[in-house]
Amino acid sequence: MMPLSMAKPGETNYILKITGKDAVRQHLAELGFVVGERVTVVSAISGNMILQVKDCRIALGGEMANRILI
């Protein structure tokens, strides 16, 4: 298991766990980041990431990406 922030652009992984407070986990779930979901890194610049999840592209900061374990 490693944080999503360590994934390279072009990599596709599956979410294994989401850490953090309930409010943070709920927010990520509403964006589509749930355990078992496939996530692809579109690009990563200065710790900020653009991710493909559930046919949507979503931008996440490095801090939030660290809470998603793949």
N, C-alpha and C positions, 0 to 999 in steps of 0.2 A: 504494500500500500504506500502511495506517495501522494503529496498534494497536487491538485490539478495545475497549480502554478509552475510545476516542474516539467509539464508535458511540452513537447516541441510542436511547432506549427505543422499541420498535416496529420498529426497523430489522432487516432480514434480510440477512445477508452470507454470503459463502463464505470459508472459511479458506484463505489462500494460503501461509502459512509459519508455523512455530512455532520460536521461538528459545530459547536457554538450554542448560543442560547436559543430557546424555543422560538423567539421572534425572528432570529436570523435564519434558522432552519425553515420556518414557515415562509419567509420571504423568498428564499431560494426555491422552495417547492412550488410556489406560485409562478416562478419564472420557468419552471420545467425541470429544475435540477432535483431529481428524486433518485433514490437507490435503484440500481438496475438499468437506468436510462443511459443510452449511448450519447457521448459528447465528443465533438471533434474540435480541435484547436484550429481556428482559421488563421489567426495571427497573434503574436505576443510582442509588445513593444514597451519597454521600460516597466515591466511588471503588470501592465494592463493587458487584458486578453479579449479577443473577440472569439466567441464560441458558437458552434452550431449545435443546437439541442432541439429536438422535436420540430424539425423543419423551420426553425427560427434562428436568427443570428442575434446574440446577446453580448454586450460588452460588460466585462466584470473587472473590478480593480484587483490588484494582487492580494490584498487582505482577504477579500471574499473568496478568491480562487484557492487560497490556502485552506479554507474550511471544507473544501470538497476533496475527498480522498478517492483516488482511482486505483 
